[in-house]
Amino acid sequence: MAIRRGVSSYSYQNLIFERKMYWNDFIRVIREDLNSDGVEIIDETFINGYPFPTDEFIYAWRNEIARYNMKSVTMDVYLDVLQFRDHVMNHAQAAERLRRDLIIASKLGFENVRCLATVPMNVIEACLDTAEKYNVRIGQEIHAPLQIRFDEKTNRNPPGIVDAQLTEHMIEMIERTGTKHAGFVPDMGLFQTKSTPSNIAMLKRTSPNPDVVDFILEAQKTMSPEEITQRVKEDYPETNLMSLGRLIVPQASAKPEELLDIIPYTVSIHGKFYEMIEDPDNPGHYIEPSIDYAAIFDALKKGGFDGYINSEFEGQSAWNDLPDDQMVDEREQVRRHHAMLRDLGAV
Protein backbone atom coordinates (compact mmCIF):
# COMPACT_ATOMS: atom_id res chain seq x y z
CA MET A 1 0.00 0.00 0.00
CA ALA A 2 1.17 3.53 -0.76
CA ILE A 3 -0.01 7.08 -1.14
CA ARG A 4 1.13 8.08 -4.61
CA ARG A 5 1.62 11.52 -6.15
CA GLY A 6 -0.13 12.83 -9.26
CA VAL A 7 -1.21 16.16 -10.75
CA SER A 8 -4.51 17.53 -12.04
CA SER A 9 -4.27 19.64 -15.18
CA TYR A 10 -6.34 22.22 -13.29
CA SER A 11 -3.12 23.12 -11.48
CA TYR A 12 -1.73 24.68 -14.67
CA GLN A 13 -4.90 26.47 -15.75
CA ASN A 14 -3.19 29.78 -16.61
CA LEU A 15 -0.42 28.12 -18.62
CA ILE A 16 -3.02 26.07 -20.49
CA PHE A 17 -5.32 29.04 -21.08
CA GLU A 18 -2.41 31.09 -22.44
CA ARG A 19 -1.41 28.17 -24.66
CA LYS A 20 1.97 27.85 -23.02
CA MET A 21 1.26 24.24 -22.06
CA TYR A 22 -0.35 21.52 -24.18
CA TRP A 23 -1.40 18.04 -23.18
CA ASN A 24 1.93 16.48 -24.12
CA ASP A 25 3.82 19.19 -22.20
CA PHE A 26 1.65 18.40 -19.18
CA ILE A 27 2.64 14.74 -19.22
CA ARG A 28 6.33 15.58 -19.64
CA VAL A 29 6.33 18.22 -16.87
CA ILE A 30 4.88 15.77 -14.33
CA ARG A 31 7.71 13.37 -15.04
CA GLU A 32 10.56 15.88 -15.39
CA ASP A 33 9.57 18.48 -12.77
CA LEU A 34 8.21 16.14 -10.13
CA ASN A 35 9.50 12.64 -10.85
CA SER A 36 5.91 11.53 -10.56
CA ASP A 37 3.68 9.41 -12.76
CA GLY A 38 0.05 10.25 -11.86
CA VAL A 39 -2.04 12.09 -14.46
CA GLU A 40 -5.47 13.67 -13.97
CA ILE A 41 -7.05 15.73 -16.72
CA ILE A 42 -10.18 17.78 -17.35
CA ASP A 43 -11.66 16.13 -20.42
CA GLU A 44 -12.64 19.27 -22.34
CA THR A 45 -9.24 20.88 -21.73
CA PHE A 46 -7.07 18.34 -23.50
CA ILE A 47 -9.07 15.80 -25.48
CA ASN A 48 -9.11 16.87 -29.12
CA GLY A 49 -12.61 16.62 -30.55
CA TYR A 50 -14.26 15.80 -27.20
CA PRO A 51 -16.79 14.22 -26.81
CA PHE A 52 -15.84 12.48 -30.07
CA PRO A 53 -12.06 12.02 -29.80
CA THR A 54 -10.30 10.82 -32.90
CA ASP A 55 -8.43 7.56 -33.08
CA GLU A 56 -5.32 9.61 -33.83
CA PHE A 57 -5.60 11.49 -30.53
CA ILE A 58 -6.28 8.32 -28.54
CA TYR A 59 -3.18 6.70 -30.06
CA ALA A 60 -1.06 9.82 -29.46
CA TRP A 61 -2.20 10.07 -25.82
CA ARG A 62 -1.47 6.45 -25.01
CA ASN A 63 1.84 6.65 -26.81
CA GLU A 64 2.94 9.67 -24.77
CA ILE A 65 1.80 8.04 -21.52
CA ALA A 66 3.90 4.99 -22.40
CA ARG A 67 6.86 7.13 -23.49
CA TYR A 68 7.20 8.66 -20.02
CA ASN A 69 5.98 5.55 -18.14
CA MET A 70 3.00 7.39 -16.70
CA LYS A 71 -0.34 6.38 -15.17
CA SER A 72 -3.69 7.75 -16.39
CA VAL A 73 -5.40 8.00 -13.01
CA THR A 74 -8.57 10.09 -13.27
CA MET A 75 -10.45 11.88 -16.04
CA ASP A 76 -12.60 14.75 -14.74
CA VAL A 77 -15.95 14.93 -16.51
CA TYR A 78 -18.60 17.64 -16.46
CA LEU A 79 -22.20 16.80 -17.20
CA ASP A 80 -23.25 19.62 -19.53
CA VAL A 81 -27.03 19.29 -19.25
CA LEU A 82 -27.41 22.12 -21.78
CA GLN A 83 -25.36 20.32 -24.41
CA PHE A 84 -28.26 20.38 -26.87
CA ARG A 85 -29.02 24.06 -26.14
CA ASP A 86 -32.73 23.68 -26.89
CA HIS A 87 -33.58 21.73 -23.73
CA VAL A 88 -32.16 20.55 -20.43
CA MET A 89 -31.08 16.91 -20.41
CA ASN A 90 -33.28 14.47 -18.53
CA HIS A 91 -31.70 11.80 -16.36
CA ALA A 92 -31.70 9.17 -19.10
CA GLN A 93 -29.79 11.51 -21.43
CA ALA A 94 -27.41 12.43 -18.63
CA ALA A 95 -26.68 8.76 -18.03
CA GLU A 96 -26.00 8.25 -21.74
CA ARG A 97 -23.51 11.13 -21.66
CA LEU A 98 -21.74 9.68 -18.62
CA ARG A 99 -21.60 6.26 -20.34
CA ARG A 100 -19.83 7.89 -23.27
CA ASP A 101 -17.34 9.51 -20.87
CA LEU A 102 -16.62 6.13 -19.30
CA ILE A 103 -15.89 4.64 -22.72
CA ILE A 104 -13.63 7.56 -23.63
CA ALA A 105 -11.78 7.17 -20.33
CA SER A 106 -11.28 3.48 -21.02
CA LYS A 107 -9.92 4.13 -24.51
CA LEU A 108 -7.40 6.60 -23.05
CA GLY A 109 -6.38 4.18 -20.30
CA PHE A 110 -7.89 6.02 -17.31
CA GLU A 111 -8.87 4.00 -14.25
CA ASN A 112 -11.42 6.50 -12.95
CA VAL A 113 -13.76 9.26 -13.99
CA ARG A 114 -14.58 12.05 -11.58
CA CYS A 115 -18.09 13.47 -11.74
CA LEU A 116 -19.38 16.47 -9.84
CA ALA A 117 -21.44 16.34 -6.66
CA THR A 118 -24.41 17.66 -8.65
CA VAL A 119 -24.80 14.41 -10.64
CA PRO A 120 -27.89 12.58 -9.31
CA MET A 121 -27.25 9.20 -7.73
CA ASN A 122 -29.74 7.45 -10.04
CA VAL A 123 -27.68 8.65 -13.04
CA ILE A 124 -24.54 7.11 -11.57
CA GLU A 125 -26.33 3.87 -10.75
CA ALA A 126 -27.68 3.67 -14.31
CA CYS A 127 -24.09 3.70 -15.59
CA LEU A 128 -22.69 0.95 -13.37
CA ASP A 129 -23.06 -1.68 -16.09
CA THR A 130 -20.88 0.40 -18.43
CA ALA A 131 -18.37 1.17 -15.67
CA GLU A 132 -18.05 -2.55 -14.93
CA LYS A 133 -17.84 -3.55 -18.59
CA TYR A 134 -15.01 -1.09 -19.29
CA ASN A 135 -13.45 -1.40 -15.81
CA VAL A 136 -13.53 2.34 -15.06
CA ARG A 137 -14.62 3.53 -11.63
CA ILE A 138 -17.00 6.47 -11.15
CA GLY A 139 -15.78 8.77 -8.38
CA GLN A 140 -18.22 11.43 -7.19
CA GLU A 141 -16.47 14.49 -5.84
CA ILE A 142 -17.01 15.56 -2.22
CA HIS A 143 -16.26 19.28 -2.30
CA ALA A 144 -16.74 22.08 0.24
CA PRO A 145 -19.21 23.17 1.48
CA LEU A 146 -20.43 19.56 1.41
CA GLN A 147 -19.74 17.52 4.52
CA ILE A 148 -18.37 14.01 4.78
CA ARG A 149 -20.49 13.28 7.83
CA PHE A 150 -23.81 14.99 7.38
CA ASP A 151 -24.94 17.05 10.36
CA GLU A 152 -28.23 18.86 9.94
CA LYS A 153 -27.25 21.47 12.53
CA THR A 154 -24.08 22.51 10.72
CA ASN A 155 -25.15 21.79 7.14
CA ARG A 156 -23.93 24.58 4.83
CA ASN A 157 -24.66 22.98 1.47
CA PRO A 158 -26.04 24.93 -1.50
CA PRO A 159 -29.80 24.44 -1.68
CA GLY A 160 -31.45 22.30 -4.29
CA ILE A 161 -28.71 21.22 -6.66
CA VAL A 162 -26.55 19.15 -4.30
CA ASP A 163 -27.52 16.14 -2.20
CA ALA A 164 -26.47 17.17 1.30
CA GLN A 165 -26.27 13.47 2.26
CA LEU A 166 -24.29 12.48 -0.81
CA THR A 167 -21.79 10.39 1.18
CA GLU A 168 -24.45 8.34 2.92
CA HIS A 169 -26.44 7.78 -0.25
CA MET A 170 -23.39 6.73 -2.29
CA ILE A 171 -22.32 4.20 0.33
CA GLU A 172 -25.89 2.85 0.51
CA MET A 173 -25.96 2.44 -3.26
CA ILE A 174 -22.55 0.73 -3.34
CA GLU A 175 -23.51 -1.74 -0.62
CA ARG A 176 -26.95 -2.41 -2.12
CA THR A 177 -25.61 -3.13 -5.62
CA GLY A 178 -22.32 -4.70 -4.59
CA THR A 179 -20.49 -2.62 -7.19
CA LYS A 180 -16.75 -2.04 -7.01
CA HIS A 181 -16.93 0.64 -9.68
CA ALA A 182 -18.30 3.64 -7.77
CA GLY A 183 -16.97 5.74 -4.94
CA PHE A 184 -15.59 9.13 -4.03
CA VAL A 185 -13.03 11.74 -5.00
CA PRO A 186 -12.70 13.80 -1.80
CA ASP A 187 -11.33 17.31 -2.30
CA MET A 188 -8.90 18.49 0.38
CA GLY A 189 -10.46 21.94 0.32
CA LEU A 190 -12.92 20.29 2.72
CA PHE A 191 -10.32 20.94 5.41
CA GLN A 192 -9.43 24.57 4.71
CA THR A 193 -9.58 26.48 8.01
CA LYS A 194 -8.35 29.95 7.07
CA SER A 195 -7.36 32.18 4.20
CA THR A 196 -3.89 32.14 2.65
CA PRO A 197 -1.45 35.09 2.77
CA SER A 198 -1.80 35.62 -0.99
CA ASN A 199 -5.60 35.74 -0.78
CA ILE A 200 -5.50 38.22 2.10
CA ALA A 201 -3.11 40.41 0.10
CA MET A 202 -5.41 40.25 -2.94
CA LEU A 203 -8.46 41.20 -0.91
CA LYS A 204 -6.60 44.22 0.45
CA ARG A 205 -5.54 45.27 -3.05
CA THR A 206 -9.03 45.00 -4.49
CA SER A 207 -11.22 46.15 -1.60
CA PRO A 208 -12.56 49.74 -1.62
CA ASN A 209 -11.42 49.89 2.00
CA PRO A 210 -8.51 47.55 2.83
CA ASP A 211 -9.09 48.13 6.54
CA VAL A 212 -12.11 45.84 6.41
CA VAL A 213 -9.79 42.86 5.84
CA ASP A 214 -7.77 43.63 8.96
CA PHE A 215 -10.99 44.15 10.91
CA ILE A 216 -12.31 40.71 9.90
CA LEU A 217 -9.06 38.93 10.73
CA GLU A 218 -9.00 40.50 14.19
CA ALA A 219 -12.75 40.06 14.80
CA GLN A 220 -12.52 36.31 14.12
CA LYS A 221 -10.78 35.90 17.47
CA THR A 222 -13.87 36.94 19.46
CA MET A 223 -16.90 37.23 17.15
CA SER A 224 -19.11 34.80 15.26
CA PRO A 225 -19.39 34.96 11.46
CA GLU A 226 -22.91 36.37 11.82
CA GLU A 227 -21.67 39.14 14.12
CA ILE A 228 -18.78 39.95 11.79
CA THR A 229 -21.12 40.15 8.80
CA GLN A 230 -23.43 42.55 10.59
CA ARG A 231 -20.56 44.79 11.68
CA VAL A 232 -19.15 44.87 8.14
CA LYS A 233 -22.56 45.88 6.78
CA GLU A 234 -22.77 48.70 9.33
CA ASP A 235 -19.19 49.99 9.36
CA TYR A 236 -18.07 49.22 5.79
CA PRO A 237 -21.25 49.55 3.67
CA GLU A 238 -19.28 49.81 0.42
CA THR A 239 -17.84 46.32 0.92
CA ASN A 240 -18.76 43.44 -1.38
CA LEU A 241 -19.61 40.72 1.11
CA MET A 242 -19.55 38.02 -1.56
CA SER A 243 -15.83 38.61 -2.16
CA LEU A 244 -15.12 38.31 1.56
CA GLY A 245 -17.28 35.26 2.21
CA ARG A 246 -14.50 32.72 2.69
CA LEU A 247 -12.59 35.18 4.85
CA ILE A 248 -15.57 35.72 7.17
CA VAL A 249 -16.50 32.01 7.32
CA PRO A 250 -13.17 30.19 7.12
CA GLN A 251 -13.97 27.05 9.10
CA ALA A 252 -13.68 23.72 7.35
CA SER A 253 -16.75 21.65 6.48
CA ALA A 254 -15.03 18.41 7.58
CA LYS A 255 -12.38 17.06 9.93
CA PRO A 256 -9.46 14.96 8.60
CA GLU A 257 -10.41 11.95 10.74
CA GLU A 258 -13.72 11.77 8.85
CA LEU A 259 -11.74 10.47 5.88
CA LEU A 260 -11.72 7.13 7.69
CA ASP A 261 -15.41 6.78 6.82
CA ILE A 262 -14.79 6.91 3.08
CA ILE A 263 -11.26 5.62 2.44
CA PRO A 264 -12.57 2.15 1.48
CA TYR A 265 -14.70 3.82 -1.20
CA THR A 266 -12.19 6.43 -2.41
CA VAL A 267 -10.96 6.09 -6.00
CA SER A 268 -8.54 9.04 -5.96
CA ILE A 269 -8.04 12.30 -4.05
CA HIS A 270 -7.93 15.94 -5.10
CA GLY A 271 -4.90 17.39 -3.34
CA LYS A 272 -6.42 20.88 -3.30
CA PHE A 273 -4.10 23.72 -2.31
CA TYR A 274 -4.22 27.50 -2.56
CA GLU A 275 -0.66 28.55 -1.76
CA MET A 276 2.56 26.79 -0.80
CA ILE A 277 4.95 28.75 1.41
CA GLU A 278 8.23 27.88 3.08
CA ASP A 279 7.75 26.38 6.52
CA PRO A 280 8.94 29.05 8.98
CA ASP A 281 9.90 26.31 11.43
CA ASN A 282 11.67 24.15 8.87
CA PRO A 283 13.50 26.15 6.16
CA GLY A 284 13.75 24.40 2.81
CA HIS A 285 10.44 22.63 3.34
CA TYR A 286 6.92 23.76 2.48
CA ILE A 287 3.44 23.93 3.99
CA GLU A 288 -0.06 24.85 2.87
CA PRO A 289 -0.92 27.42 5.59
CA SER A 290 -4.70 27.05 5.27
CA ILE A 291 -4.94 23.22 5.25
CA ASP A 292 -3.46 20.83 7.82
CA TYR A 293 -1.97 18.26 5.46
CA ALA A 294 -0.13 16.49 8.27
CA ALA A 295 -3.45 15.61 9.91
CA ILE A 296 -4.85 14.55 6.54
CA PHE A 297 -1.93 12.17 5.97
CA ASP A 298 -2.30 10.76 9.48
CA ALA A 299 -5.89 9.81 8.59
CA LEU A 300 -4.97 8.43 5.16
CA LYS A 301 -2.24 6.24 6.65
CA LYS A 302 -4.45 5.07 9.51
CA GLY A 303 -7.18 4.15 7.03
CA GLY A 304 -4.75 2.35 4.71
CA PHE A 305 -5.39 4.54 1.67
CA ASP A 306 -3.72 3.02 -1.39
CA GLY A 307 -3.88 5.32 -4.40
CA TYR A 308 -3.18 8.74 -5.83
CA ILE A 309 -3.48 12.17 -4.32
CA ASN A 310 -3.44 14.48 -7.33
CA SER A 311 -2.24 18.02 -6.70
CA GLU A 312 -4.88 20.58 -7.62
CA PHE A 313 -3.62 24.16 -7.38
CA GLU A 314 -6.58 26.53 -7.15
CA GLY A 315 -4.98 29.70 -5.84
CA GLN A 316 -4.41 31.52 -9.13
CA SER A 317 -7.22 34.00 -8.49
CA ALA A 318 -5.18 35.56 -5.69
CA TRP A 319 -2.76 36.84 -8.32
CA ASN A 320 -5.01 37.32 -11.36
CA ASP A 321 -5.46 41.06 -10.76
CA LEU A 322 -1.71 41.64 -11.07
CA PRO A 323 0.40 42.30 -14.22
CA ASP A 324 1.74 39.29 -16.09
CA ASP A 325 5.24 39.66 -14.65
CA GLN A 326 3.82 39.30 -11.11
CA MET A 327 1.66 36.24 -11.78
CA VAL A 328 2.10 33.13 -9.67
CA ASP A 329 4.48 30.47 -10.97
CA GLU A 330 2.16 27.47 -11.26
CA ARG A 331 4.94 24.99 -11.89
CA GLU A 332 6.83 26.15 -8.79
CA GLN A 333 3.69 25.95 -6.66
CA VAL A 334 3.09 22.35 -7.75
CA ARG A 335 6.77 21.50 -7.18
CA ARG A 336 6.43 22.78 -3.61
CA HIS A 337 3.25 20.81 -3.06
CA HIS A 338 4.95 17.62 -4.17
CA ALA A 339 7.92 18.34 -1.92
CA MET A 340 5.45 18.54 0.98
CA LEU A 341 3.69 15.34 -0.10
CA ARG A 342 7.03 13.50 -0.15
CA ASP A 343 7.90 14.87 3.30
CA LEU A 344 4.59 13.50 4.59
CA GLY A 345 5.25 10.05 3.15
CA ALA A 346 3.85 9.98 -0.37
CA VAL A 347 5.91 8.15 -2.98
C-alpha positions as CSV (number, residue, x, y, z in Angstrom):
1,M,0.0,0.0,0.0
2,A,1.2,3.5,-0.8
3,I,0.0,7.1,-1.1
4,R,1.1,8.1,-4.6
5,R,1.6,11.5,-6.1
6,G,-0.1,12.8,-9.3
7,V,-1.2,16.2,-10.8
8,S,-4.5,17.5,-12.0
9,S,-4.3,19.6,-15.2
10,Y,-6.3,22.2,-13.3
11,S,-3.1,23.1,-11.5
12,Y,-1.7,24.7,-14.7
13,Q,-4.9,26.5,-15.8
14,N,-3.2,29.8,-16.6
15,L,-0.4,28.1,-18.6
16,I,-3.0,26.1,-20.5
17,F,-5.3,29.0,-21.1
18,E,-2.4,31.1,-22.4
19,R,-1.4,28.2,-24.7
20,K,2.0,27.8,-23.0
21,M,1.3,24.2,-22.1
22,Y,-0.3,21.5,-24.2
23,W,-1.4,18.0,-23.2
24,N,1.9,16.5,-24.1
25,D,3.8,19.2,-22.2
26,F,1.7,18.4,-19.2
27,I,2.6,14.7,-19.2
28,R,6.3,15.6,-19.6
29,V,6.3,18.2,-16.9
30,I,4.9,15.8,-14.3
31,R,7.7,13.4,-15.0
32,E,10.6,15.9,-15.4
33,D,9.6,18.5,-12.8
34,L,8.2,16.1,-10.1
35,N,9.5,12.6,-10.8
36,S,5.9,11.5,-10.6
37,D,3.7,9.4,-12.8
38,G,0.0,10.2,-11.9
39,V,-2.0,12.1,-14.5
40,E,-5.5,13.7,-14.0
41,I,-7.1,15.7,-16.7
42,I,-10.2,17.8,-17.3
43,D,-11.7,16.1,-20.4
44,E,-12.6,19.3,-22.3
45,T,-9.2,20.9,-21.7
46,F,-7.1,18.3,-23.5
47,I,-9.1,15.8,-25.5
48,N,-9.1,16.9,-29.1
49,G,-12.6,16.6,-30.5
50,Y,-14.3,15.8,-27.2
51,P,-16.8,14.2,-26.8
52,F,-15.8,12.5,-30.1
53,P,-12.1,12.0,-29.8
54,T,-10.3,10.8,-32.9
55,D,-8.4,7.6,-33.1
56,E,-5.3,9.6,-33.8
57,F,-5.6,11.5,-30.5
58,I,-6.3,8.3,-28.5
59,Y,-3.2,6.7,-30.1
60,A,-1.1,9.8,-29.5
61,W,-2.2,10.1,-25.8
62,R,-1.5,6.4,-25.0
63,N,1.8,6.6,-26.8
64,E,2.9,9.7,-24.8
65,I,1.8,8.0,-21.5
66,A,3.9,5.0,-22.4
67,R,6.9,7.1,-23.5
68,Y,7.2,8.7,-20.0
69,N,6.0,5.5,-18.1
70,M,3.0,7.4,-16.7
71,K,-0.3,6.4,-15.2
72,S,-3.7,7.8,-16.4
73,V,-5.4,8.0,-13.0
74,T,-8.6,10.1,-13.3
75,M,-10.5,11.9,-16.0
76,D,-12.6,14.7,-14.7
77,V,-16.0,14.9,-16.5
78,Y,-18.6,17.6,-16.5
79,L,-22.2,16.8,-17.2
80,D,-23.3,19.6,-19.5
81,V,-27.0,19.3,-19.2
82,L,-27.4,22.1,-21.8
83,Q,-25.4,20.3,-24.4
84,F,-28.3,20.4,-26.9
85,R,-29.0,24.1,-26.1
86,D,-32.7,23.7,-26.9
87,H,-33.6,21.7,-23.7
88,V,-32.2,20.6,-20.4
89,M,-31.1,16.9,-20.4
90,N,-33.3,14.5,-18.5
91,H,-31.7,11.8,-16.4
92,A,-31.7,9.2,-19.1
93,Q,-29.8,11.5,-21.4
94,A,-27.4,12.4,-18.6
95,A,-26.7,8.8,-18.0
96,E,-26.0,8.2,-21.7
97,R,-23.5,11.1,-21.7
98,L,-21.7,9.7,-18.6
99,R,-21.6,6.3,-20.3
100,R,-19.8,7.9,-23.3
101,D,-17.3,9.5,-20.9
102,L,-16.6,6.1,-19.3
103,I,-15.9,4.6,-22.7
104,I,-13.6,7.6,-23.6
105,A,-11.8,7.2,-20.3
106,S,-11.3,3.5,-21.0
107,K,-9.9,4.1,-24.5
108,L,-7.4,6.6,-23.0
109,G,-6.4,4.2,-20.3
110,F,-7.9,6.0,-17.3
111,E,-8.9,4.0,-14.3
112,N,-11.4,6.5,-13.0
113,V,-13.8,9.3,-14.0
114,R,-14.6,12.1,-11.6
115,C,-18.1,13.5,-11.7
116,L,-19.4,16.5,-9.8
117,A,-21.4,16.3,-6.7
118,T,-24.4,17.7,-8.7
119,V,-24.8,14.4,-10.6
120,P,-27.9,12.6,-9.3
121,M,-27.2,9.2,-7.7
122,N,-29.7,7.4,-10.0
123,V,-27.7,8.7,-13.0
124,I,-24.5,7.1,-11.6
125,E,-26.3,3.9,-10.8
126,A,-27.7,3.7,-14.3
127,C,-24.1,3.7,-15.6
128,L,-22.7,0.9,-13.4
129,D,-23.1,-1.7,-16.1
130,T,-20.9,0.4,-18.4
131,A,-18.4,1.2,-15.7
132,E,-18.0,-2.6,-14.9
133,K,-17.8,-3.5,-18.6
134,Y,-15.0,-1.1,-19.3
135,N,-13.4,-1.4,-15.8
136,V,-13.5,2.3,-15.1
137,R,-14.6,3.5,-11.6
138,I,-17.0,6.5,-11.1
139,G,-15.8,8.8,-8.4
140,Q,-18.2,11.4,-7.2
141,E,-16.5,14.5,-5.8
142,I,-17.0,15.6,-2.2
143,H,-16.3,19.3,-2.3
144,A,-16.7,22.1,0.2
145,P,-19.2,23.2,1.5
146,L,-20.4,19.6,1.4
147,Q,-19.7,17.5,4.5
148,I,-18.4,14.0,4.8
149,R,-20.5,13.3,7.8
150,F,-23.8,15.0,7.4
151,D,-24.9,17.0,10.4
152,E,-28.2,18.9,9.9
153,K,-27.2,21.5,12.5
154,T,-24.1,22.5,10.7
155,N,-25.1,21.8,7.1
156,R,-23.9,24.6,4.8
157,N,-24.7,23.0,1.5
158,P,-26.0,24.9,-1.5
159,P,-29.8,24.4,-1.7
160,G,-31.4,22.3,-4.3
161,I,-28.7,21.2,-6.7
162,V,-26.5,19.1,-4.3
163,D,-27.5,16.1,-2.2
164,A,-26.5,17.2,1.3
165,Q,-26.3,13.5,2.3
166,L,-24.3,12.5,-0.8
167,T,-21.8,10.4,1.2
168,E,-24.5,8.3,2.9
169,H,-26.4,7.8,-0.2
170,M,-23.4,6.7,-2.3
171,I,-22.3,4.2,0.3
172,E,-25.9,2.8,0.5
173,M,-26.0,2.4,-3.3
174,I,-22.6,0.7,-3.3
175,E,-23.5,-1.7,-0.6
176,R,-26.9,-2.4,-2.1
177,T,-25.6,-3.1,-5.6
178,G,-22.3,-4.7,-4.6
179,T,-20.5,-2.6,-7.2
180,K,-16.7,-2.0,-7.0
181,H,-16.9,0.6,-9.7
182,A,-18.3,3.6,-7.8
183,G,-17.0,5.7,-4.9
184,F,-15.6,9.1,-4.0
185,V,-13.0,11.7,-5.0
186,P,-12.7,13.8,-1.8
187,D,-11.3,17.3,-2.3
188,M,-8.9,18.5,0.4
189,G,-10.5,21.9,0.3
190,L,-12.9,20.3,2.7
191,F,-10.3,20.9,5.4
192,Q,-9.4,24.6,4.7
193,T,-9.6,26.5,8.0
194,K,-8.3,30.0,7.1
195,S,-7.4,32.2,4.2
196,T,-3.9,32.1,2.6
197,P,-1.5,35.1,2.8
198,S,-1.8,35.6,-1.0
199,N,-5.6,35.7,-0.8
200,I,-5.5,38.2,2.1
201,A,-3.1,40.4,0.1
202,M,-5.4,40.2,-2.9
203,L,-8.5,41.2,-0.9
204,K,-6.6,44.2,0.5
205,R,-5.5,45.3,-3.1
206,T,-9.0,45.0,-4.5
207,S,-11.2,46.2,-1.6
208,P,-12.6,49.7,-1.6
209,N,-11.4,49.9,2.0
210,P,-8.5,47.5,2.8
211,D,-9.1,48.1,6.5
212,V,-12.1,45.8,6.4
213,V,-9.8,42.9,5.8
214,D,-7.8,43.6,9.0
215,F,-11.0,44.2,10.9
216,I,-12.3,40.7,9.9
217,L,-9.1,38.9,10.7
218,E,-9.0,40.5,14.2
219,A,-12.7,40.1,14.8
220,Q,-12.5,36.3,14.1
221,K,-10.8,35.9,17.5
222,T,-13.9,36.9,19.5
223,M,-16.9,37.2,17.2
224,S,-19.1,34.8,15.3
225,P,-19.4,35.0,11.5
226,E,-22.9,36.4,11.8
227,E,-21.7,39.1,14.1
228,I,-18.8,40.0,11.8
229,T,-21.1,40.1,8.8
230,Q,-23.4,42.6,10.6
231,R,-20.6,44.8,11.7
232,V,-19.2,44.9,8.1
233,K,-22.6,45.9,6.8
234,E,-22.8,48.7,9.3
235,D,-19.2,50.0,9.4
236,Y,-18.1,49.2,5.8
237,P,-21.2,49.5,3.7
238,E,-19.3,49.8,0.4
239,T,-17.8,46.3,0.9
240,N,-18.8,43.4,-1.4
241,L,-19.6,40.7,1.1
242,M,-19.5,38.0,-1.6
243,S,-15.8,38.6,-2.2
244,L,-15.1,38.3,1.6
245,G,-17.3,35.3,2.2
246,R,-14.5,32.7,2.7
247,L,-12.6,35.2,4.8
248,I,-15.6,35.7,7.2
249,V,-16.5,32.0,7.3
250,P,-13.2,30.2,7.1
251,Q,-14.0,27.1,9.1
252,A,-13.7,23.7,7.4
253,S,-16.7,21.6,6.5
254,A,-15.0,18.4,7.6
255,K,-12.4,17.1,9.9
256,P,-9.5,15.0,8.6
257,E,-10.4,11.9,10.7
258,E,-13.7,11.8,8.9
259,L,-11.7,10.5,5.9
260,L,-11.7,7.1,7.7
261,D,-15.4,6.8,6.8
262,I,-14.8,6.9,3.1
263,I,-11.3,5.6,2.4
264,P,-12.6,2.1,1.5
265,Y,-14.7,3.8,-1.2
266,T,-12.2,6.4,-2.4
267,V,-11.0,6.1,-6.0
268,S,-8.5,9.0,-6.0
269,I,-8.0,12.3,-4.1
270,H,-7.9,15.9,-5.1
271,G,-4.9,17.4,-3.3
272,K,-6.4,20.9,-3.3
273,F,-4.1,23.7,-2.3
274,Y,-4.2,27.5,-2.6
275,E,-0.7,28.5,-1.8
276,M,2.6,26.8,-0.8
277,I,4.9,28.8,1.4
278,E,8.2,27.9,3.1
279,D,7.7,26.4,6.5
280,P,8.9,29.1,9.0
281,D,9.9,26.3,11.4
282,N,11.7,24.1,8.9
283,P,13.5,26.2,6.2
284,G,13.7,24.4,2.8
285,H,10.4,22.6,3.3
286,Y,6.9,23.8,2.5
287,I,3.4,23.9,4.0
288,E,-0.1,24.9,2.9
289,P,-0.9,27.4,5.6
290,S,-4.7,27.0,5.3
291,I,-4.9,23.2,5.3
292,D,-3.5,20.8,7.8
293,Y,-2.0,18.3,5.5
294,A,-0.1,16.5,8.3
295,A,-3.5,15.6,9.9
296,I,-4.9,14.5,6.5
297,F,-1.9,12.2,6.0
298,D,-2.3,10.8,9.5
299,A,-5.9,9.8,8.6
300,L,-5.0,8.4,5.2
301,K,-2.2,6.2,6.6
302,K,-4.4,5.1,9.5
303,G,-7.2,4.1,7.0
304,G,-4.8,2.4,4.7
305,F,-5.4,4.5,1.7
306,D,-3.7,3.0,-1.4
307,G,-3.9,5.3,-4.4
308,Y,-3.2,8.7,-5.8
309,I,-3.5,12.2,-4.3
310,N,-3.4,14.5,-7.3
311,S,-2.2,18.0,-6.7
312,E,-4.9,20.6,-7.6
313,F,-3.6,24.2,-7.4
314,E,-6.6,26.5,-7.2
315,G,-5.0,29.7,-5.8
316,Q,-4.4,31.5,-9.1
317,S,-7.2,34.0,-8.5
318,A,-5.2,35.6,-5.7
319,W,-2.8,36.8,-8.3
320,N,-5.0,37.3,-11.4
321,D,-5.5,41.1,-10.8
322,L,-1.7,41.6,-11.1
323,P,0.4,42.3,-14.2
324,D,1.7,39.3,-16.1
325,D,5.2,39.7,-14.7
326,Q,3.8,39.3,-11.1
327,M,1.7,36.2,-11.8
328,V,2.1,33.1,-9.7
329,D,4.5,30.5,-11.0
330,E,2.2,27.5,-11.3
331,R,4.9,25.0,-11.9
332,E,6.8,26.1,-8.8
333,Q,3.7,25.9,-6.7
334,V,3.1,22.4,-7.8
335,R,6.8,21.5,-7.2
336,R,6.4,22.8,-3.6
337,H,3.3,20.8,-3.1
338,H,5.0,17.6,-4.2
339,A,7.9,18.3,-1.9
340,M,5.5,18.5,1.0
341,L,3.7,15.3,-0.1
342,R,7.0,13.5,-0.2
343,D,7.9,14.9,3.3
344,L,4.6,13.5,4.6
345,G,5.3,10.0,3.1
346,A,3.9,10.0,-0.4
347,V,5.9,8.1,-3.0
